[in-house]
Amino acid sequence: MSSQRAHTRSDYIFFLSYRTRWIDNDQYSHINNSVYYHLFDSVVNTFLIQRCGLTSDSAQIGLVVSSHCQFFSPLSFPQVLDLGLRVLKLGSSSVTYEVAVFEEGKDVPAAVGGYTHVFVERGSRKSTPMSELLREGLSGLLSTNESLESKL
């Protein structure tokens, strides 16, 4: 994961702006580590809603099965952040996202992380292949250095 530090804004395909809040800071006057996972969730779900047709009552839902974050430099209120999103791996029922957190106007991320979603049927919670619309939307986020995977 150490190569994540070398990533730049141009490595990411979809962006969401986030205005930090006073409550995001912790006692050390920087954004608390747990907030980064809220940021990841926000950019991923914004993309899924806007570009993949997911709604609050969709038949398929994504469950997070793993997550991670690497921190390179502190951020704090009142900074404005840009959240960059791309897909690293796309399987038949799962996707691995990478999110970079940039200070507005900066080209190098302050943090890089992400998570893996496994898509399941809402009622049974059993893994299910992604819908065509979902898969099509996510494939548009594939990094040019990555490829579609045929497995989970």
N, C-alpha and C positions, 0 to 999 in steps of 0.2 A: 504493500500500500504506500510505501514511501514515495513512489513516483507520482502520487496524487498531488504532491506539493508543486510539481512542475506543470500542472494543468493551468490553462488560461480560459478566459471567457469564450474564446472561439471553439473550445472543445464541447460546448453545450448548445443544445438546440432550442429549448423552450425556456423562457424566463418569466419569473413572477417577482414583482417588487414588494418589499415588506418594510414598513415603517416600524422601527422598534418602539417598544413602550417602556415606560419607567419600570413596570412590574417585571419586565424581562431580565433586568439586572439583578445580580445577587449581592451578597454582602461585600464582595471583592470589586464591585463596580464594573463588572463585565457581564455579558449575557450568560445566564446560567446554562450549564451543559444540557439540562433536560429540555430547554427551549429549542435547541437545534432539531430535536426529533419532531417537535410541533411544526417547525419550518419545513422539514422534509415531507411530513404528512400534508401540509398545505399546498406545496407545489405539485406533488403527485396527484392529489385529489382534484385540484383545480384542472390539471390536464385531463384526467379521466372524465370529469364532468363536461368540460368544454370541447374536447376533441374525440372522446371515445363513447359518448352517449350514456355514461353511467348516471344513474339517478338514485335517490334514497330508497327506491323500491325495486331496483334492478334485480333480476333473477340470480345474477352472479355477483359475488362480492369478493374482494381481495383480503386475504388474511396475511398479516406480517409473520413470517417464519424466522427471519433473522434480520439484524440491523447492526450498523456500526457508524462510527464517526471519528475522524482524525482532526485535531485542532492545530492550526499553524500560527494564528495571531488572534488576540482578543478583539472583540467587538462590544459596543455598549450603546445604551440609549444616549443621545437621540439619533444615532446613525440610521440611514436608510440602506437597506440591503437589497441585493439582487440575487435571487435563487435560480441557479442554472440546473436544468434537468436533462438527463439523457438515459438511454437504456443500454445496459452492458450485455445482458443475455435475455433472449426471448424464447421460451419454450412453448409447449402446447397449452400448458395450464399455469405457467409461472413466468414471472418477469423480475429481473434484477435491475433496480434503478440506481443511478449515481446522482447525487445532488451536491453542487458546489455553492458555498455561501460567500458571496462577494460583497465587500463594502462598495456602495454606489460609486461608480467612476473608476474603480480599481480593476485591473486585469488579472490579478493573481488571487486565488481564493483564500479566505481566512480559515475555512474548514471545508472538508470534503467527507461525505458519508453517503448513506443510503440504506436501502433495505430490499428484501425479496418478498414479493406478494405471490401467494398461491391462490388462484381463483377457484372458488367453490360454489356449489349450489346453495343458495341462501337457506333453504329449509333443512337440508340434510347435512350441510357442511362437508360434503364429499367433493373431492377434487374433480373438476370438470374442464374440458377444453374451453379456451376462450372463445367468445362469440367472434364472428368475422369482423364486426365493427370495432370491437375492442382490440383485436390483434392488429388490424389495419392501422389504427391510431397509434398503437405502441410501436409498430415497426417503423413509423416515421421518426421515432426518437432514437433509433439504433445508431450508435457511434459508427463512424465510417471504418473504424478499425475492428469492429465486432461483426458478428454474423448471427443469423437466426440459428437457434438450436432446436433439434428435433425432439429432445427429451423434456421432462418436467421443468 
